[in-house]
Every structure is written in structure tokens, then in C-alpha cells.
Amino acid sequence: MIRRLLLTIGILLTFSAPAYGAKYAGEFLSLGVGARALGMGGAFVGVADDVTASFWNPAGLAQLNQRELSLMHAETFGSLLNQDFIAFALPLKEQNRTSTLAFSLQRLGGGGVKITDLEKRGLEISDTNRVVLLREESHADYALFFSYSHQMRPRLLWGANLKLIYRDVVSTSAFGIGADLAFLAKPYSFLSLGVNLMDLTSSLLFYDNGTTETINPTTKLGLALNRSYKDFSLVLATDADVRYEGRKSAAQFWLGKLSADMHYGLEISYRGKVAGRLGMDQGDFTAGAGLWINQFGLDIAFLSHDELDNTYRISLLLRL
């Protein structure tokens, strides 16, 4: 089973890697969702065991055995950006195996885009013709996910996303469409391996001014280890975001056009009611905590940043 999975992944990587697009065009999709995942440094591709899997690894949605609703808000890099996310998952029973449908919406936006002009338009800038502020505008990116996941075998799941994207940037807007394909394998009870081929065939953005832009593929690889001892549970996870757009020194590791950014996470929980989390998100420290009361869960997380303000995220999860 594992050999076939690795062969499938290798073939898919071969087709996704040569794609071309605009560098950083899909950066708003790289921030991740959910306070639990952020507290674990964004290492969630191999975990993917709640409704936020619709973003991290849609294959993991087939692990759900009841409906879940999640709401999230984040103050990203201080007040620079606001990020919101809502997701709903509906498990379906198909004979002896499980499938799940999910719908989720992500928004990332902010204000403070300054629109300027010269006092005397058409003339060169000078001491008597200075730049003046006309107004301030806002901007926002939206991504709507339609997700499906299915249990292929007892220890192998697959999933896919269809993404619809809308971008509103001051005086222009764009519509886009893309797709993700993902797998989650559990060869042992303590080990899970995940891969999410995001924007598999490159996602296209069509602007209202007639131009187009392409979001390059990203391969997200994840590994998670879990152990239980008496009333305590431990999860160790690591992810790698592999890109093909020549980020070079802007990434943690790079070789030619290939680059990788790493995520590391730790979660310790007590009786599934209280959890503490630590992580490293591309070299930045993260921490978080979670609390479960009956069917209701609350998670908070914190991300430090050397050059930008810190990020704070809160999530609510309801199992129906």
C-alpha cells in the first residue's frame, strides 16, 4: 500500500512541479487557518483531524465521525491584516467506509492602502508640486473551498478541493479557480503521513482589466507521531512547504527554483479536555492552548515575528 502511495505522489509531483506562475500570487493562501494549527507551528498536514483539514489536507476530513463547524478570527501581524475563516463538514456513510463533504470560506483583508497623486497632475514632482494623499482604500482576498474526502482503504484516505477565489485590490478585482489533491496514510497507529498538492494545475486569476495571473503549485508534506500514556496524549508533527518558483533566500532552504519552508509542532493534551501547544513556523516561535467542554472547543494561539507585529488567533469548534 505504502509503495503504491509513494508512486502516486511521485507521479503527481512530476506533473505539478514544472508549472509556471507569478511569484507570491497565492501568498494569502499560505498563512494557514485554525488556532490549533498555528499553536503547533503550522505543522498540520499529517494531523488534519478536524474540519480545518479542508485547508491543510482535505484527505483528513474522512476521519470525522460527526458534523463539525469552525469559526476563526486572527489579527495577523498586529493590525496589518484581519483573517477570518468559517468551515462546515458533513460526514457521509458509504457502506463500510466514510466520505465527508465540507464547505469553507477564508477572507484576508485590511485597509491603509494610500492613494496619492501630485498636486499638479501631469507635471514633474518638485518643491512646488508635491505628492498629496487623496484617500485610503481597503483590500481583501476571498477563497471558497468545496472539499470531498473518501476512505480508500482502512489506512489510506484521499481528498480534493475545488477553490473559487475573489480578489479586490483598490481599483481592480479578479476571479480565480483552482484545485488541490491530497492523501493521508496511516501505516501504523502512531504514525500518519500526509501530502497536499495545492493549486495542482496552477490556479488562474482573471482581472477585470484584462490581465491574468497564475498561482504556482505548492506541495505540502506532513508527518505526525502520536502517543498516549494514561490520561495524557502527545502529538509531534512536522511539515514542509515545497515550492517551485525560485524564492531563493526568501525561503529557509533552496536549490535553484526549488525551495522549502519548515514547520514543527508539539501538542500535549489531558483527557482530551485541555491542551498546550508549542511550535516553530518557518523559524518563528508559536504557542497556543485549547479547552474542550462537551461538544464545544476553544483554541487560542500566538505567533511571534522579528520584523512584523505578532499574530493572535482564536478559533471556535462545535461538534454537532
C-alpha positions as CSV (number, residue, x, y, z in Angstrom):
1,M,0.0,0.0,0.0
2,I,2.7,2.5,1.0
3,R,4.8,1.7,-2.2
4,R,1.7,2.5,-4.3
5,L,1.0,5.7,-2.4
6,L,4.6,6.9,-2.8
7,L,4.5,6.1,-6.5
8,T,1.2,8.0,-6.9
9,I,2.7,11.0,-5.1
10,G,5.9,10.9,-7.2
11,I,3.8,11.0,-10.4
12,L,1.7,13.9,-9.2
13,L,4.8,15.8,-8.2
14,T,6.3,15.3,-11.6
15,F,3.2,16.9,-13.2
16,S,2.9,19.7,-10.7
17,A,6.5,20.9,-10.4
18,P,7.0,22.3,-14.0
19,A,4.1,24.7,-13.8
20,Y,4.8,28.4,-14.1
21,G,3.1,31.4,-12.5
22,A,3.6,34.7,-10.7
23,K,5.7,34.5,-7.6
24,Y,3.8,35.2,-4.4
25,A,0.5,35.4,-6.2
26,G,-1.1,33.0,-3.8
27,E,0.6,34.1,-0.7
28,F,-2.7,34.9,1.1
29,L,-3.3,31.1,1.0
30,S,-0.1,30.3,2.8
31,L,-1.0,31.7,6.3
32,G,-3.0,28.7,7.3
33,V,-6.2,28.5,9.4
34,G,-7.2,27.5,12.9
35,A,-5.7,28.4,16.2
36,R,-4.8,24.8,17.0
37,A,-2.7,24.5,13.8
38,L,-1.0,27.9,14.4
39,G,-0.1,26.9,18.0
40,M,1.6,23.8,16.5
41,G,3.7,26.0,14.2
42,G,1.5,25.3,11.2
43,A,2.5,21.6,11.2
44,F,-0.9,20.1,10.5
45,V,-0.8,18.3,7.1
46,G,-0.1,15.0,8.8
47,V,-2.6,15.6,11.6
48,A,-5.7,17.0,9.8
49,D,-8.2,15.5,12.2
50,D,-10.8,18.3,12.4
51,V,-12.8,20.4,10.0
52,T,-9.8,22.8,9.3
53,A,-8.4,19.9,7.3
54,S,-10.4,21.4,4.4
55,F,-7.4,23.8,4.1
56,W,-4.5,21.8,5.4
57,N,-5.2,18.3,4.0
58,P,-8.7,17.6,2.7
59,A,-8.0,13.9,2.8
60,G,-8.1,14.1,6.6
61,L,-11.8,15.1,6.5
62,A,-12.7,11.4,6.1
63,Q,-11.5,10.9,9.7
64,L,-14.5,12.8,11.1
65,N,-17.4,10.8,12.5
66,Q,-19.7,13.7,13.2
67,R,-20.6,17.1,11.8
68,E,-18.2,20.0,12.7
69,L,-18.5,23.8,12.5
70,S,-15.4,26.0,12.9
71,L,-15.1,29.8,13.2
72,M,-11.8,31.7,13.3
73,H,-10.6,35.2,13.6
74,A,-7.0,36.4,13.6
75,E,-5.2,39.8,13.9
76,T,-2.3,39.0,11.6
77,F,0.9,40.9,12.1
78,G,-0.8,43.2,14.5
79,S,-3.5,45.2,12.9
80,L,-2.0,45.0,9.5
81,L,-4.3,42.3,8.3
82,N,-7.6,40.6,9.5
83,Q,-8.1,37.0,8.7
84,D,-11.4,35.1,9.1
85,F,-12.4,31.5,8.4
86,I,-15.6,29.5,8.6
87,A,-15.9,25.8,7.8
88,F,-18.6,23.1,8.0
89,A,-18.0,19.4,7.5
90,L,-20.7,16.7,6.9
91,P,-19.6,13.1,7.2
92,L,-21.4,10.6,4.9
93,K,-21.6,6.9,5.4
94,E,-20.9,4.8,2.3
95,Q,-21.2,1.1,3.1
96,N,-18.3,0.2,5.4
97,R,-16.2,3.3,4.5
98,T,-16.5,7.0,5.3
99,S,-16.7,10.0,3.0
100,T,-17.0,13.7,4.0
101,L,-18.2,16.8,2.3
102,A,-17.0,20.2,3.6
103,F,-17.5,23.9,2.7
104,S,-15.2,26.6,3.9
105,L,-14.6,30.3,3.3
106,Q,-11.4,32.3,4.0
107,R,-11.0,36.0,4.0
108,L,-7.8,38.0,4.4
109,G,-8.0,41.8,4.2
110,G,-7.0,45.1,5.6
111,G,-7.0,48.8,5.0
112,G,-4.5,51.6,4.8
113,V,-3.8,51.5,1.1
114,K,-2.9,55.1,0.4
115,I,-3.9,56.6,-2.9
116,T,-1.7,59.5,-3.8
117,D,-1.2,62.0,-6.7
118,L,0.8,65.1,-7.5
119,E,-0.7,68.5,-6.6
120,K,-0.4,69.5,-10.3
121,R,-1.1,66.3,-12.2
122,G,0.9,65.9,-15.4
123,L,3.9,68.0,-14.2
124,E,7.1,66.7,-12.7
125,I,7.5,66.3,-9.0
126,S,9.2,69.3,-7.4
127,D,9.3,71.6,-4.3
128,T,6.2,73.3,-5.6
129,N,4.5,70.1,-6.9
130,R,4.4,67.6,-4.1
131,V,2.7,64.3,-3.6
132,V,-0.6,64.5,-1.7
133,L,-2.8,61.9,-0.1
134,L,-6.2,61.6,-1.9
135,R,-7.8,58.8,0.2
136,E,-7.2,55.4,1.8
137,E,-8.7,52.2,0.4
138,S,-9.1,48.6,1.7
139,H,-8.2,45.3,0.0
140,A,-9.3,41.7,0.5
141,D,-8.8,38.2,-0.8
142,Y,-11.5,35.5,-0.6
143,A,-11.2,31.8,-1.1
144,L,-14.2,29.5,-1.1
145,F,-13.4,25.8,-0.7
146,F,-15.6,22.8,-1.8
147,S,-14.0,19.7,-0.3
148,Y,-14.5,16.0,-0.6
149,S,-12.7,13.2,1.2
150,H,-13.0,9.4,0.9
151,Q,-11.5,6.4,2.8
152,M,-9.9,4.3,0.0
153,R,-8.7,1.7,2.4
154,P,-8.7,1.3,6.2
155,R,-5.3,3.2,6.4
156,L,-5.4,5.4,3.3
157,L,-7.6,8.5,2.7
158,W,-7.7,10.8,-0.2
159,G,-9.4,14.2,-0.7
160,A,-9.7,17.1,-3.1
161,N,-10.6,20.8,-3.1
162,L,-12.2,23.0,-5.7
163,K,-11.3,26.6,-4.9
164,L,-13.0,29.7,-6.1
165,I,-11.0,32.9,-5.5
166,Y,-12.1,36.6,-5.5
167,R,-9.5,39.4,-5.1
168,D,-10.4,43.1,-4.5
169,V,-7.4,45.3,-4.7
170,V,-8.3,49.1,-4.7
171,S,-9.3,49.8,-8.3
172,T,-9.2,46.3,-9.7
173,S,-10.7,42.9,-8.9
174,A,-10.1,39.3,-10.1
175,F,-11.8,36.0,-10.1
176,G,-9.9,32.7,-10.0
177,I,-10.3,29.0,-9.8
178,G,-8.0,26.2,-8.7
179,A,-7.8,22.7,-7.3
180,D,-6.0,20.7,-4.6
181,L,-5.4,17.0,-4.3
182,A,-4.4,15.3,-1.1
183,F,-3.6,12.0,0.6
184,L,-3.3,10.8,4.2
185,A,-1.7,7.4,5.0
186,K,-1.6,5.8,8.5
187,P,0.7,2.8,8.1
188,Y,0.9,2.4,11.9
189,S,-1.4,3.6,14.7
190,F,1.2,6.0,15.9
191,L,2.3,7.4,12.5
192,S,0.5,9.4,9.8
193,L,1.9,10.8,6.6
194,G,0.2,13.5,4.5
195,V,0.6,15.3,1.3
196,N,-1.4,18.2,-0.1
197,L,-0.8,19.2,-3.7
198,M,-2.1,22.8,-3.6
199,D,-3.0,24.6,-6.8
200,L,-2.1,21.3,-8.5
201,T,-2.5,22.6,-12.1
202,S,-1.8,26.2,-11.2
203,S,-4.7,28.4,-10.2
204,L,-5.7,31.1,-12.7
205,L,-6.8,34.7,-11.7
206,F,-8.6,36.8,-14.3
207,Y,-8.5,40.5,-13.6
208,D,-11.2,43.0,-14.8
209,N,-8.5,45.0,-16.6
210,G,-7.9,42.1,-19.0
211,T,-4.7,40.7,-17.4
212,T,-4.2,37.2,-15.9
213,E,-2.1,35.8,-13.1
214,T,-1.2,32.3,-12.1
215,I,-0.8,30.9,-8.6
216,N,2.1,28.4,-8.6
217,P,1.6,24.9,-7.1
218,T,2.8,24.2,-3.6
219,T,3.5,20.7,-2.2
220,K,2.8,20.5,1.5
221,L,4.3,17.4,3.1
222,G,3.4,16.3,6.7
223,L,4.4,13.7,9.2
224,A,2.8,13.3,12.6
225,L,3.6,10.9,15.6
226,N,1.1,10.4,18.4
227,R,1.4,8.6,21.7
228,S,-0.9,8.2,24.7
229,Y,0.1,7.5,28.3
230,K,-2.6,7.2,30.9
231,D,-4.6,10.4,30.7
232,F,-2.2,12.2,28.5
233,S,-1.8,12.4,24.7
234,L,1.2,13.6,22.8
235,V,1.4,14.7,19.1
236,L,4.7,15.6,17.4
237,A,4.4,17.0,13.9
238,T,6.5,18.5,11.1
239,D,5.5,19.9,7.7
240,A,7.5,21.1,4.7
241,D,6.1,23.6,2.2
242,V,7.8,22.9,-1.1
243,R,7.6,25.5,-3.9
244,Y,9.0,25.7,-7.4
245,E,9.1,29.5,-8.1
246,G,12.7,30.4,-7.3
247,R,12.2,32.1,-3.9
248,K,15.9,31.5,-3.1
249,S,17.0,33.4,0.1
250,A,13.3,34.3,0.8
251,A,12.9,30.6,1.9
252,Q,14.6,28.7,4.6
253,F,16.1,26.2,2.2
254,W,16.5,26.5,-1.6
255,L,18.3,25.0,-4.6
256,G,17.7,26.6,-7.9
257,K,14.0,27.2,-8.3
258,L,13.1,24.6,-5.6
259,S,12.6,26.0,-2.1
260,A,11.2,24.6,1.2
261,D,9.9,26.2,4.5
262,M,9.6,24.1,7.6
263,H,7.0,23.8,10.4
264,Y,7.4,22.0,13.7
265,G,4.7,21.4,16.3
266,L,4.0,19.8,19.7
267,E,0.7,19.2,21.4
268,I,0.2,17.8,24.9
269,S,-3.4,17.2,26.0
270,Y,-5.0,15.9,29.2
271,R,-8.1,13.6,28.8
272,G,-8.9,15.4,25.5
273,K,-10.1,18.4,27.6
274,V,-7.1,20.7,28.0
275,A,-4.2,21.1,25.6
276,G,-1.0,23.1,25.4
277,R,1.0,23.6,22.2
278,L,4.3,24.9,21.0
279,G,5.8,25.2,17.6
280,M,8.1,26.9,15.0
281,D,6.5,28.4,11.9
282,Q,9.3,29.0,9.4
283,G,11.6,29.9,12.2
284,D,9.1,32.0,14.2
285,F,8.0,30.8,17.6
286,T,4.4,29.9,18.2
287,A,2.4,28.8,21.2
288,G,-1.3,28.0,22.0
289,A,-3.8,26.4,24.2
290,G,-7.1,24.6,23.9
291,L,-10.1,23.8,26.0
292,W,-13.0,21.3,25.4
293,I,-16.3,21.5,27.2
294,N,-18.7,18.8,26.0
295,Q,-19.1,19.4,22.2
296,F,-17.6,22.9,22.3
297,G,-13.9,23.7,21.8
298,L,-12.0,27.0,22.2
299,D,-8.4,27.4,20.9
300,I,-6.1,30.4,21.1
301,A,-2.6,30.9,19.5
302,F,0.2,33.3,19.2
303,L,2.9,33.8,16.5
304,S,5.9,35.9,17.1
305,H,7.7,37.7,14.3
306,D,11.1,39.5,14.3
307,E,10.2,42.2,11.7
308,L,6.4,42.5,11.9
309,D,4.0,42.7,14.8
310,N,2.8,39.5,16.4
311,T,-0.2,37.4,15.2
312,Y,-3.1,36.4,17.6
313,R,-5.7,33.9,16.5
314,I,-8.8,32.5,18.2
315,S,-10.9,29.5,17.0
316,L,-14.2,28.0,18.0
317,L,-15.1,24.4,17.1
318,L,-18.5,22.8,17.5
319,R,-19.3,19.1,17.1
320,L,-22.9,18.6,16.2
